[in-house]
């Protein structure tokens, strides 16, 4: 049985940890609202642009003169999986769920005979090296980012597009966590290069109007395709920012509750041990007094 001093030290240690987790929960809750507003505000534009790009792409006949981001390389063999995670941990299963989704996609592609490489954006995504050593195409540094800005997404998008233009891969998939609530963050994987044309989706409505494009669809696509990649990356970073804070708030709340439960158990154990020690001392005193009679 642990000594009274050891129990007292442990209770103090758990109380200190509880103060830290409670403070981290409050910080995450304060940051969550702003991050959630940014993520929700960014969705309509990103989703609408994605639909417009798919609609335009479906109306353009792909040829050798078509933008490469639209036409692709003509192959579907080499895949780049972009894993967007956070720089810090203590956020529950937020990061591990994103990495797990990317691993599932990688295993699916490898089973089909495709080659796979990874583009890591976020320190916590580097864990993928354990499972696929030597398959990391790039490790984008994001430790300097305090608040997500479009310039940060543009830097990642420009790097990925440059690698695509250099013929390093045929298809790029982006993995991140879509924020639903502080309790639910859904891992998402979507193809961003080349433009994925969903033939089953309803076309973007133009209200029955005759739409004319100037100068023409292909020129517009050449201009919008790189922006679309950057916007999709920006959406992923915004969704991740909200998901990270929501997951961290929940994780720290659970940790605070668990610390409270542990303190209660240790306090009961301490009181019992103290009572046992007092009882033993009383018995010894009474026994000594009886022996002197």
C-alpha positions in Angstrom: 0.0 0.0 0.0 1.3 3.4 -0.9 2.4 5.6 2.0 0.4 8.7 3.1 3.2 11.0 1.7 3.2 9.3 -1.7 -0.6 9.5 -1.9 -0.6 13.2 -1.0 2.1 13.9 -3.6 0.1 12.0 -6.2 -3.1 13.9 -5.4 -1.3 17.2 -5.7 0.1 16.1 -9.1 -3.3 15.1 -10.4 -4.8 18.4 -9.2 -2.1 20.3 -11.1 -2.8 18.3 -14.2 -6.5 19.0 -13.8 -5.9 22.8 -13.7 -3.9 22.5 -17.0 -6.6 20.5 -18.8 -9.3 22.8 -17.5 -7.4 25.8 -18.8 -6.8 24.1 -22.2 -10.5 23.4 -22.5 -11.4 27.0 -21.9 -8.8 28.2 -24.4 -10.1 25.7 -27.0 -13.7 26.8 -26.4 -12.7 30.4 -26.9 -10.9 29.7 -30.2 -13.6 27.3 -31.4 -16.3 29.9 -32.0 -14.1 32.0 -34.3 -12.7 29.0 -36.1 -16.2 27.5 -36.6 -17.6 30.8 -38.0 -14.7 30.9 -40.5 -15.2 27.3 -41.6 -19.0 27.7 -42.0 -18.5 31.0 -43.9 -16.0 29.5 -46.3 -18.2 26.5 -47.3 -20.7 28.1 -49.7 -18.0 29.7 -51.9 -15.8 26.6 -52.0 -18.8 24.2 -52.7 -20.2 26.5 -55.3 -16.9 26.9 -57.1 -16.4 23.2 -57.1 -19.8 22.7 -58.7 -19.1 25.4 -61.3 -15.8 23.9 -62.2 -17.4 20.5 -62.6 -20.2 22.0 -64.7 -17.7 23.9 -66.9 -15.5 20.8 -67.2 -18.5 18.7 -68.4 -19.2 21.2 -71.2 -15.6 21.4 -72.5 -14.3 18.7 -74.8 -11.0 17.6 -73.4 -8.1 17.7 -75.9 -4.4 18.2 -75.9 -4.9 22.0 -75.7 -7.0 21.7 -72.6 -5.5 22.8 -69.3 -3.6 20.0 -67.6 -5.5 20.5 -64.3 -8.7 19.6 -66.3 -7.4 17.0 -68.7 -5.0 15.3 -66.3 -2.0 13.3 -67.6 -4.1 10.8 -69.4 -3.2 8.2 -66.7 -4.4 7.1 -63.3 -1.4 5.2 -62.0 0.4 7.6 -59.7 -1.6 9.1 -56.8 -0.6 11.8 -54.3 -2.4 11.8 -51.0 -2.3 15.2 -49.3 -2.8 14.8 -45.5 -3.8 18.0 -43.8 -3.5 17.8 -40.0 -2.7 20.1 -37.1 0.7 21.0 -35.6 -0.2 20.2 -32.1 -1.6 17.2 -30.3 -3.9 16.7 -27.3 -6.9 16.9 -29.6 -8.4 13.4 -29.1 -8.7 11.3 -32.3 -8.8 14.3 -34.6 -5.4 13.7 -36.3 -5.4 10.0 -36.1 -8.8 9.8 -37.9 -7.5 11.8 -40.8 -4.4 9.7 -41.1 -6.5 6.5 -40.9 -8.7 7.7 -43.7 -5.6 8.4 -45.9 -4.2 4.9 -45.0 -7.5 3.3 -46.1 -7.4 5.1 -49.4 -3.7 4.2 -49.9 -4.4 0.5 -49.2 -7.3 0.6 -51.6 -5.1 2.1 -54.4 -2.2 -0.2 -53.7 -4.5 -3.2 -53.9 -5.5 -1.9 -57.4 -1.9 -1.9 -58.5 -1.5 1.9 -58.2 1.5 3.7 -56.8 1.0 6.0 -53.8 3.0 8.9 -52.3 2.1 11.3 -49.5 2.2 15.1 -49.1 2.1 16.0 -45.4 0.8 19.4 -44.3 0.9 19.5 -40.6 3.3 18.0 -38.0 0.9 15.3 -36.7 0.6 13.9 -40.2 4.2 12.7 -40.2 3.1 9.6 -38.3 2.3 8.2 -41.8 6.1 7.6 -42.2 5.8 4.7 -39.8 3.5 2.8 -42.1 4.9 4.0 -45.5 8.6 4.8 -45.0 10.2 6.3 -48.2 6.8 7.3 -49.7 6.7 10.9 -48.4 6.9 13.2 -51.4 6.9 16.4 -49.3 6.6 17.7 -45.7 5.1 21.2 -45.8 6.1 23.3 -42.8 3.1 24.9 -41.1 4.5 25.6 -37.6 4.5 29.3 -38.3 0.8 29.5 -38.9 -1.2 31.0 -36.0 -4.4 31.9 -37.9 -5.2 30.2 -41.2 -5.1 32.6 -44.2 -5.6 32.1 -47.9 -1.9 32.7 -48.5 -1.1 29.6 -46.5 -3.4 27.5 -48.7 -2.1 29.2 -51.8 1.5 28.1 -50.8 0.4 24.5 -50.5 -1.6 24.6 -53.7 1.2 26.2 -55.7 3.6 23.6 -54.5 1.2 20.7 -55.4 0.4 22.2 -58.8 4.1 22.7 -59.6 4.7 19.0 -58.8 1.8 18.1 -61.0 3.2 20.2 -63.9 6.5 18.4 -63.3 4.7 15.1 -63.9 5.4 13.7 -60.4 1.8 12.3 -60.1 -1.4 11.8 -62.0 -4.1 12.3 -59.4 -4.1 14.2 -56.1 -6.5 13.5 -53.2 -6.9 15.8 -50.2 -7.7 14.5 -46.7 -9.0 16.6 -43.8 -11.7 16.7 -41.1 -15.0 18.3 -41.8 -16.3 20.1 -38.8 -19.9 19.1 -37.7 -19.9 19.9 -34.0 -17.5 20.0 -31.1 -18.2 16.2 -30.7 -18.2 15.2 -34.3 -15.5 15.8 -36.9 -15.8 13.7 -40.1 -12.7 12.6 -41.9 -13.1 13.6 -45.6 -11.1 12.6 -48.7 -11.7 14.2 -52.1 -10.0 14.4 -55.4 -8.7 17.9 -56.3 -6.4 17.2 -59.3 -7.6 16.8 -62.0 -11.1 18.2 -61.6 -13.4 15.3 -60.7 -16.5 15.3 -62.9 -19.5 13.7 -61.0 -21.9 12.6 -63.7 -24.4 11.5 -61.2 -24.7 15.0 -59.6 -27.3 17.5 -60.7 -25.9 20.2 -63.0 -25.5 23.8 -61.7 -28.8 25.6 -62.4 -28.6 28.7 -64.5 -32.3 29.5 -64.1 -33.1 28.6 -67.7 -31.0 31.5 -69.0 -28.7 31.3 -72.0 -25.2 31.6 -70.6 -22.4 32.9 -72.7 -18.7 32.8 -71.5 -16.2 35.4 -72.4 -13.6 34.9 -73.7 -14.5 31.1 -73.7 -14.9 28.2 -71.3 -11.4 26.9 -71.8 -9.8 30.3 -71.0 -11.9 30.7 -68.0 -11.0 27.2 -66.8 -7.3 27.9 -67.3 -7.7 30.9 -64.9 -10.0 29.3 -62.4 -8.5 25.8 -62.1 -5.5 26.8 -60.0 -7.7 29.0 -57.9 -10.1 26.1 -57.3 -7.2 24.0 -56.0 -6.2 26.7 -53.6 -9.8 27.3 -52.5 -10.3 23.6 -51.7 -7.1 23.5 -49.7 -8.2 26.7 -47.9 -11.5 25.1 -47.0 -9.6 22.0 -45.7 -7.4 24.2 -43.5 -10.4 26.1 -42.1 -12.4 22.9 -41.4 -9.3 21.5 -39.7 -8.9 24.6 -37.6 -12.5 24.3 -36.3 -12.3 20.5 -35.9 -9.0 20.7 -34.0 -10.4 23.1 -31.4 -13.7 21.2 -31.1 -11.9 17.9 -30.6 -9.4 19.5 -28.2 -12.2 21.0 -26.1 -13.9 17.7 -25.8 -10.7 15.8 -25.1 -9.7 18.3 -22.3 -13.2 18.2 -20.8 -13.0 14.4 -20.6 -9.5 14.6 -19.2 -10.6 17.1 -16.5 -13.5 14.8 -15.5 -11.2 11.8 -15.4 -8.7 13.8 -13.2 -11.6 14.7 -10.9 -12.6 11.0 -10.6 -9.0 10.0 -9.9 -8.7 12.7 -7.2 -11.8 11.4 -5.5 -10.5 7.8 -5.6 -7.0 8.8 -4.3 -8.6 11.0 -1.5 -10.7 8.0 -0.3 -7.6 5.8 -0.4 -5.6 8.5 1.5 -8.4 8.9 4.1 -8.6 5.2 4.6 -4.9 4.8 5.0 -4.7 7.7 7.4 -7.6 6.3 9.4 -5.9 2.9 9.5 -2.6 4.5 10.7 -4.5 6.5 13.4 -6.3 3.3 14.5 -3.0 1.4 14.7 -1.5 4.1 16.8 -4.4 4.2 19.2 -4.3 0.4 19.6 -0.6 0.6 20.4 -1.2 3.3 23.0 -4.0 1.4 24.6 -2.0 -1.8 24.6 1.0 0.0 26.2 -1.3 1.5 28.9 -2.8 -1.9 29.7 0.7 -3.4 30.0 1.7 -0.8 32.6 -1.2 -1.7 34.9 
